[in-house]
Amino acid sequence: MDSLVLGIQNLMTNVDTGLWATAVGIVLLLIMSAFFSGSETALTAASRGKLHGMADKGERGAQHALELREDTERLIGAILLGNNLVNILAAALATTLFTRLFGDSGVAMATLVMTFLVLVFAEVLPKTYAISSAERAATRVSGPIRWLVFFLYPVVFAVQKLVNFMLHTIGAIPDEEEDATKAELAGAIALGHQEGSVEKDDRDRLLGALHLKDRGVEEVMLHRSDIQMIDISDKPEVIVRQCLESPYTRQPIYKDDTENIIGVIHAKDLLREVERQLRDAENRRTALSKIDILGIAMEPYFVPETTTLDDQMREFLRRKTHFALVVDEYGALQGLITLEDILEEIVGEIQDEHDDMIEEFGIEDAQGDYIVDGSTTIRDLNRAHDWNLPDEEANTVAGLVIHEAQMIPMQGQVFSFHGMRFEILTREKNRIKELKLRVL
């Protein structure tokens, strides 16, 4: 208390121009520190989408903010450099001022006072305002910050090189962020669903569209063991009956061996040919036998199994076709994929009046167990029931069990992993047909 009274007396008796100049300098430096802190928060928190919308309306500040955001490392480096310079200078001036006023105890008092002033007026206050109105604040500060980044670029560049050299020296190489925009969108959608502003169906559709580039056709194709094919050696009337009984519009045609696909028949083309033969034939009993199946078949379209769903969808649209056969690197048939399969990754299961109206992704019984077909994809199960089964090593639930068990399980065997219980209900040869799942 005595030192405080003594300081006040010294202030009243020994006030000179230098002290007032130092005090004014501290205030100006705190204002600059607040500007730097608020600018950093505003420019990093502002939504790119909103800034783009404002720039399209002719706001130059929004356009400048977008340009600054293109090199975030350079932007943050310049702001941090400026902010640290003014904070250190303000602390040094405050120490000088309080030492003159209060003697040796002025160092401690300067530390306490400057900590309070910087925390409240140079950090919390400007950052709170910047967060509450990020886009508007970003447009206002973008002009001065552009000049700051321009003038401090040599220093910031040198600091960046030094930091990168030190990180490489100790082996802590920073990972390069890939496709940050997509990751940001996916995170925002997932967060919106958790907060209740985005419905589950909307979340699944949006995330499905975002992840098309990350998924290959082999993950959603119909496996070759489930493909309905037409043997060209069969009589035409048998082939017509097979096409009519099939729920599929297009079917591949093979010769001698199912690996030897020579064409694809479309039910509508076949119907036109049947109608033409019946209209022109003198004997309707033998009309169907005159149909040239290969004459109305389309050329088969083959795609590699490594093709992404996004690329395949674009190729379907370009070719104006909906059907492709998937082959591996050796040219062996692996399955088939349609445009509908890709669309189902976005909008969910699509069923029409010819599909079997069954629940593919698990029928829940009275005990809370789910009866699941072994060929059901893990992604579809996770999507239908909000589970988190991993799909990195296997595409289907049967494949996941085989991968985790490191064997082909026998009927009746039970396994527990990833928070789930898996019971093998049906097995045909080496193929798991049906399983019972329960959440543990």
C-alpha positions, 0 to 999 in steps of 0.5 A, a space after each residue: 500500500 505504501 508503494 502504491 501511495 508513493 507511486 501516486 505521489 510520484 505520478 502527481 509530482 513527476 509527470 512529464 511528457 515522456 510518461 504520457 507518451 509511453 502510456 499513449 503508446 501502450 494504449 495504441 499497441 493494445 489497440 493494434 493487438 486487438 486488431 490482429 487477434 480479431 483479424 485472425 479469428 475473423 479470417 479463419 472462421 469466416 465461411 468460404 461459401 458466404 464470402 463467395 456469395 458476398 464477392 459475387 455481389 461485388 464486395 471487394 472486401 470479401 474477394 480480398 478475404 478469399 484471396 488471403 484464405 488461399 494461403 492460410 499459412 502465410 496469412 497466419 504467420 504474418 498476423 502472429 508476427 505482427 501480434 507478437 511484436 506489438 504485445 512484446 513492445 507493449 509489455 516492455 513499455 509498461 515495464 518501463 512506465 511502472 518501474 519509473 512510477 513504483 520502483 522495483 515493484 513495478 515489474 510485478 505490477 506491470 506483469 499483472 496489469 498487462 496480462 489483464 489488459 491483453 487478455 480482456 481487451 486484446 484477446 477475448 473481446 476482439 475474438 468474441 466479436 469476430 466470431 459473432 460476425 465473422 464474414 462481416 469482420 473479415 471483409 472489413 479487416 481484409 484490406 489492411 491485412 493484405 498490406 501487412 502480409 505483403 510487407 512481412 512476407 520476406 520475414 514470414 517466408 524465412 520463418 516458415 523455411 526455418 520451421 520446416 527445416 526443424 520439423 524435417 530434422 526431428 522427423 515430424 513432417 506435417 501431413 499435407 491436407 487433401 481435399 480439405 473442402 470435402 472433409 470440411 463439408 462432411 464434418 459439417 454434415 455429420 455435426 448438423 446431424 448430431 445437433 438435430 438440424 440435419 435428418 438422417 436420410 439427408 445426411 446419408 444422401 449428402 455423404 453418399 454423394 461426397 464419397 463417390 470418388 472414394 469408392 470403387 465399382 467393386 464395392 457396389 457391383 453385383 458379384 458374378 455368382 449372382 448374375 443372371 446370364 443367357 446362354 446363346 446356345 439355348 433356343 430363342 423361345 427359351 431365351 424369351 421366356 428367361 427374359 420375361 421371368 427375370 426382374 432385370 431389364 438387361 442380361 449378359 449373353 455368354 457362349 460356351 463359358 460364362 467368362 466369354 461374354 459376347 453381348 447384352 440383351 435388352 428386354 425392350 429390344 427383344 420385345 420389339 423383335 418378338 412383335 415383329 416376328 409375330 406380325 410378319 410370320 405366317 406360322 406363329 408357332 414357329 415365329 419365335 424360333 426365327 429370332 436372331 438373338 445376337 442380331 439385337 444384342 448390344 456390344 458388352 461394355 467392360 470396366 476395370 474394377 478399380 474405377 471409382 463410382 464418380 468416374 463410372 457415373 460420368 462415363 455412364 452419362 457420357 455413353 448414354 448407357 446404364 450397364 457395365 461388366 466389371 473385370 479384374 486386371 487379368 480380364 476375368 469377369 468379377 461382376 456387373 454394375 449399373 447406374 442404379 447401383 451408383 445412385 443407390 449409394 446416394 439415395 438409398 435402396 431403389 425398389 420397383 414393382 418387379 423387385 422382391 420387397 424384402 428388407 435386405 439390411 437386416 430383419 429384426 426379430 423379437 429378441 433384437 437380433 438381425 437376420 442378414 444376408 451374407 452378401 449385404 454390404 457393410 456400408 448398407 448395414 451401417 447406413 441402415 442401422 447407424 452402426 460403425 462396422 469397418 469396411 476397409 478390409 471387406 465389402 460384405 458382412 460375410 467378408 468381414 467375418 471371414 477376415 476377422 476369423 481368419 477362416 471360413 466359419 462353419 454353420 452355428 459358429 459364433 464370433 464377437 468383434 467390433 461391438 457385435 455378435 455374429 452367428 453363422 446361420 447358413 453356409 453353402 459350400 464355402 459361402 456364408 449365406 445368412 447370419 444373425 447379428 446382435 449389438 453387444 
